[in-house]
Amino acid sequence: MTEPAVQLLHERGYKVDVLCETVGSWVFKNNQCVNELHLWDKKKQKPKSIFELVKKLRSKKYDLVFDFQTLPKTLALSLFLNATKRVSMTRGIRRYFYHDNTVPDGTYPGLQKVKAVAKELGLSQGDYQELALARLFLTEAEKEKANSFFAKVKGKSSRKKILVVCPVSRQPYKVVDPKSMAKLCSALLEQGYYLLPIYGPGQQSQVEQVNAHLGEEAKIDLIPNSLSLREWFGVLQQCSCYLGVDGGHKHLAVSAQIPTFTLYHHVPPFWHPHGLKSHAFLDMTPKNSTKPTEEQMIQEVSAFVRVSLKS
């Protein structure tokens, strides 16, 4: 979600250093907009290494520091860096510890961060409106692995349109009931689409739970793979549509610029790409007084896919 802001700063002539947790560093791999990538491993970080990191960053004498998280630890770090100007993005009281603040406006997080940067640079909307999606720069080896896997998928699809389905999440509360998801998948299979499941390590069982509710003649193909998230990005770019729960795979699909339909089961659509075209959702949370039925879900998703594939 931060890459578009990095891109805008780079385009405006800034040398951009990025500090992020190790687990998210793959987003900036091979990105020429990043001058230097500094890693924070919260599981392994010890007082001495934290001190060395702060000392190194402070020596850079930054003109601008954007704290997009505005957590207690990032607030403390931004103060220690002694930058010419510190900028936060929050509604909370911590904003008073920064020189400037941009209040989140409910749009897609990537776009919100671009707006915060644009505000500091004095740019108008016309200067940044296209910058909302993170870009991933795949290596040749990653492209080759993604293309090789997609060739296998294409061989199994019998020339059908390939829809990516994601019924999985590391957060159990985000997962749609397997039986309901199976009914949706069954309807899409009957309509002649090929369904490619996307899942991470240890999540295959969640896809198998959906398959357990499908008939013997209509199963989701579980094609063995060892793809990284970056390689999945290369696969998603070649697919027709994403359907599934909210999570990292959905955001990858948004960045891959394919249509997405997200099912929000227990969390309202705070992280939906509002304001961007070709991205729809259903609020299936218990608090939604107009929560759709299974039949309505199937109808809306089917209609979205038909329209998206025509455009």
N, C-alpha and C positions, 0 to 999 in steps of 0.2 A: 504493500500500500504506500510505501515511501518512495519507490523508484520514480514515479512521475515527477515528484518534487525535486529529486536529485537531477533529473533530466532538465527541468526548467532552469535550475541554478547553473548547470553546466552550459546550457545554451546561452545564458546571459553573461558568460565569461568568468564564472566563479570556479575555483578549485574546490571540489567537494569531497570532504572526508565523511565517512559513514561509520557510526558506532552501532552495532546491533548484536543480539545474542547469537551465539554460534549456530543454534538450531535454524536460524533464518538466513544465514549468510549465503546459502545457495542462490538466493534471488539476485545477488549482486555479482555472482561469478561471471567473469568474462565481460563485465560492463565497463566500457571505456569512459563513461561519465564519472566514474568513481576514481578519485585521485588516490585515496588510501582507505582500506577497509580495516577497522579496528573491531576485534571480537571480544564479547563479554560472555563468558561461560558461567552462568549463575550456579551451576552445580559444582564446579571445580574452583571457582574464584576464591582465593585466600587473601587475607589482609595485605600481605606483602605484594602480591601481584596486582591487587586493586590500586595500591599506592603507586606502583610503577606505571600502571596504565594512566592514572590521573596526572602523574608527573609528565608523562610523555605528551598527553593531550594539552596540558596547560602550556607546555613549551611552544606549542603551535601558534599561540596568540591569535586565536580566531576572531574575525570581525563579526561573524554571525553564528549563533548557535540556535538551531530549531529543536525544541524538545516536544516531539509529537506525542509522547506518552504522558508526560507531566505526572509521573509517579514520584513518591518521596525520594527514591534512590536516584532518579534522573534529575530531579530538582536539585538535590545536593550536588550531583556531579556538575550540572550546568553552572552552579554558583562557584564551585572550585575552579572551573576553567577560566573564569575571569575574562570572558569574551567582551568585546565592545558592546554587543547587544544580544540579549537573550529573548527568545520568542517562544511562547507556549500556545497550546491549543486545548483549552478546557473551559468548563463553566464554573469550576470550583474555586475555592479561596486561594489555591496555590498560584493563580494567575498574578497575584499581587507581588510575587517574588521575581517577576520577569519585567523586562522593559516594555514588552508589547504582548498582546494575546489576540488570538482569533477564536471566536466562539463557534463550536461545531454547529453546522446548520442542517444536519440530517441527510445531506447528500452522500454519495459514495465516498468512503474514507480516503481513497486515493485522490479524488477531486478536492476534498476538503483541505488536504495538505498542500495541493497545488495552489489553492486560493490563499492559504496562509503565506506562502512564498511570494505569490503575486502581489499581495498587499504590501509586503515589506519592500518589494522592488518597484512599487508604484506602477504596476502593469494593469491594463484594462482586460476585460474578459476576452476580448478578441485575440489577445496575445497568448492565451493559455487554454482556451475552451476545448482544444483537441487533446490536451494532456490529462487523461484521467485513468489510463490503463497502464499497468506495469509492463515493461518490456523485458523479455528474457533473451539473452544472447547465447544460444546454444553453441557448443563446440561441434566440430565436424563429427567427432566420435558419437556425441549425443544425438545428432541429427540422423546419423547412420543407424543407430540402435532403434530410434523412434520409427524411422521409415521401414526398417526390417520387420518390426512388430506389426505395424499397420498393414504391411503387405500380407501377413498371415491373416489378419482380421478381414481384409478385403477378399481374400481367397475363400473364407468361410461364409461371407455375407451374400454370395450369389448375386452381386450387383445391387443389393438392396441399399437404401439409405441407412447410414450407420448413426445410431443415436447412442450417446454415452449415458448410462444410468448409474447413479450413485446412491445406493440405499444404506451406505455405511458412514459411521462417524466414531471418533474416539470418545465423543460425549454421548452416552446412551440416551439422554433426554432429547437429542436432536433427531434420533432415528424414527422414521415412520414405521408403524406396525407392519411387520413382514407380510401379513395376510393382505392388507390394503395395498401394499406396494406390489404384491404379486398380481392383484387384480388389474392394476394399472399396466404392468408389464405384459400381462396376457392380452389386454386390449390392443396394445401397440404391436405386439407380435402378430395378432390377427389382422392388423391393418397393413402388414407387409414390411415392417421395419426390422432391421437387425439391431439387437441391443448388445452393446459392449459395456460390461461392468468395469467401473474404475474403483479400485480399493488399494489400501496400503498394507504393509506388513501386519499380519495377525488379524486382518479384517475379512478374510475369505469366508469365514463361518457365517458372517452376517449376510453375505450374498447367498450362501447355501440355504439359509433360513427362508429367503424369498423363493428360491428354487423349489423348496420342499412343498410350497403351496401351489406350484404350477403343475400342469399335466405333463405326462411323460413325453408327449409330442411337442411340447412348447417349453423349453428350458432356456435359461440364459447361459451362453457359452462361457465357461471359466477357462480362459486361455492362460496357461502359466506364463508368468513374466517376472522379471526382476527390475522393472523400470524405476528410475528415480523420478521425483516430481518434475525435474527439468525435462526428462525424456518423455514423461506423460504430456507435458506442454506441447512437444512436437507432434504427439499423436492427436491431441485435441484439435490442433490447427487443421487437421485433415478430416475431422468428423463434422456431421451436419448439425448437431444440437446436443445440449446437456440437459438432463432431467434428474433431479434428485434433491438431496438435503443440502443445507447450508454448511459451508466449510471450505477448507483449503482447495479441494478439487473444484468447487464451484468458482472460486476466485481465479483459479488457473484458466478455466473455460472462458470467463469474462475477458481475461487478458489475451486469450487466444482468438478473441473476437468472433466467437460463434454464439448463436442464440442460446439463452439459458432459461429454464423454468425451475424455480426453487420452491420446495415444499417446506414451509416453516411449521414444525410440529409443536414444539414447546417454547420456542423463543420468537418473539415478534420480529418482523423484518427490519431490524436496525441496520444490518450490514448488507442490505440489498443495494444493487447499483441503481438507485433512484436517479432519474434524469438521463439515463443512458438508454439508447434504443435496443430493441430486441431482447429485453430481459424482463420476464414476467414472474409472478409468484402467487402462491396461495397461502393465506394466513390460516393455518389449521390449529392454532393454539387454543387451549381450553377457554381462555378468556374472550375469545372472539365470539360475539353473540350471533354472528352470521356464518359460523364455521361451515364450510361446504361438506356435503355428503360425499361418500366414495364415488357415487355416480357422477356428481358434479365435478369432482376432481378429474375423473377420467375424461369427461367431455371437454373441460377447459384445457387440459394438457394436450389432448388430441387436436383440438382446434388450433392451439398455439403452434404445434408442430407443422400442421398443414400450411398455415399462413407463412411460417418462417421458411419453409422449404420452397415456397413459391417466390419469395422476395429475393 
